[in-house]
Amino acid sequence: MVNIFASNANVATIDCDTGLITAIAPGTVTITAISTANANVRDTFTLAIRNYVYISFDGNGYTSGNTPANTLALSGTNYTLPQRDRLSRAGYVFADWHCVTSSINYTVGTLVVKLLHSHRRLYQSGSLNPH
């Protein structure tokens, strides 16, 4: 038998019966396993728990081309928005990516600094082509 401990329950917890580690919040936690038969038999390892932001793209009515692949980006880091891969819609000109939840428009290739800790769905935004 082994007793298992997590050094910081605010970052991760561990089920002593199954060994399942549950991430609670970003941070670092040390996991220690100690033999119940011999306390000198033990091992430790450190886990870095990180938060990722799921970024998805919506062509918003496009009729040809491909939306960029959905992706995970590490929260708190920079992320460059991908090209729109020839998305088009009759009568419209592609302008940028729009995030409804934050009401921010991002141009293609924009470096988004320090992503927040939540899912971002970016919609293609465009304007009617006057020609």
C-alpha positions in Angstrom: 0.0 0.0 0.0 1.0 3.5 -0.6 -0.1 6.8 0.9 -0.2 9.7 -1.6 -0.2 13.4 -0.8 -0.5 16.6 -2.8 1.5 19.6 -1.5 -1.1 22.2 -2.5 -4.8 21.4 -2.5 -5.5 24.8 -4.1 -3.7 23.6 -7.2 -4.5 19.9 -7.4 -6.0 17.1 -5.3 -5.4 13.4 -5.4 -7.7 10.5 -4.6 -5.7 8.3 -2.3 -7.7 5.2 -3.3 -7.4 5.6 -7.1 -4.4 7.9 -7.5 -6.5 10.1 -9.7 -5.0 13.7 -9.7 -7.6 16.5 -10.3 -6.3 19.9 -11.4 -8.0 22.8 -9.5 -6.1 25.9 -10.6 -2.9 26.8 -12.5 0.3 26.4 -10.4 2.8 23.9 -9.2 2.1 21.0 -6.9 4.4 18.2 -5.5 3.0 14.7 -5.3 4.5 12.4 -2.7 4.0 8.7 -2.5 5.1 6.9 0.7 5.0 3.1 1.3 2.9 2.1 4.3 5.2 -0.8 4.9 8.4 1.2 4.9 8.4 5.0 5.2 11.9 5.1 3.7 10.4 4.0 0.4 9.0 7.1 -1.2 9.0 9.1 -4.3 8.0 12.6 -5.3 7.4 14.4 -8.5 6.3 17.9 -9.4 3.4 18.8 -11.7 2.9 22.2 -13.4 -0.8 22.7 -13.8 -1.5 25.1 -16.7 -4.7 26.7 -18.0 -5.4 26.6 -21.7 -7.8 28.7 -23.7 -9.8 26.9 -26.4 -10.0 29.1 -29.5 -12.5 28.2 -32.2 -13.2 29.9 -35.5 -16.6 30.4 -37.2 -16.8 31.4 -40.9 -20.1 33.2 -40.1 -21.9 32.3 -43.3 -18.9 31.8 -45.6 -19.6 29.8 -48.8 -16.1 28.7 -49.7 -12.7 28.2 -48.2 -11.9 26.7 -44.8 -11.9 28.1 -41.3 -8.7 27.7 -39.4 -8.5 24.6 -37.2 -9.7 25.1 -33.6 -6.8 25.2 -31.2 -5.6 25.3 -27.6 -3.3 28.1 -26.5 -1.6 28.5 -23.1 -3.4 31.1 -21.1 -1.2 34.1 -20.3 0.8 33.7 -23.5 0.8 35.4 -26.8 -1.1 33.9 -29.8 -1.0 35.0 -33.4 -4.3 34.7 -35.2 -4.1 32.5 -38.3 -4.9 33.4 -41.9 -8.5 32.9 -43.0 -7.5 30.4 -45.7 -9.5 32.0 -48.6 -12.8 32.2 -46.8 -15.3 34.0 -49.0 -19.0 34.8 -49.2 -20.6 36.3 -52.2 -21.0 40.1 -51.9 -18.8 40.4 -48.8 -15.2 41.4 -48.1 -13.4 39.7 -45.2 -12.4 42.2 -42.6 -11.2 40.5 -39.5 -12.0 38.1 -36.7 -14.6 39.3 -34.1 -14.9 38.1 -30.6 -18.6 38.5 -29.5 -18.0 38.1 -25.8 -15.4 40.9 -25.6 -16.6 42.9 -28.6 -13.1 43.1 -29.9 -12.1 42.9 -33.6 -8.8 41.2 -34.4 -7.1 41.5 -37.8 -5.5 38.4 -39.4 -2.0 38.0 -38.1 -2.7 40.0 -34.9 -0.7 39.0 -31.9 -3.3 38.5 -29.1 -1.4 39.3 -25.9 -2.0 37.3 -22.7 -5.1 35.3 -23.5 -7.8 35.2 -20.9 -8.8 32.1 -18.9 -11.9 31.3 -21.0 -13.0 29.9 -24.4 -12.9 32.4 -27.3 -15.0 31.9 -30.4 -13.9 34.1 -33.2 -16.3 34.9 -36.0 -15.3 36.1 -39.5 -16.6 39.6 -39.8 -17.0 41.4 -43.1 -18.7 44.2 -44.9 -20.8 44.3 -48.0 -18.7 44.7 -51.1 -19.8 48.0 -52.8 -18.8 46.7 -56.2 
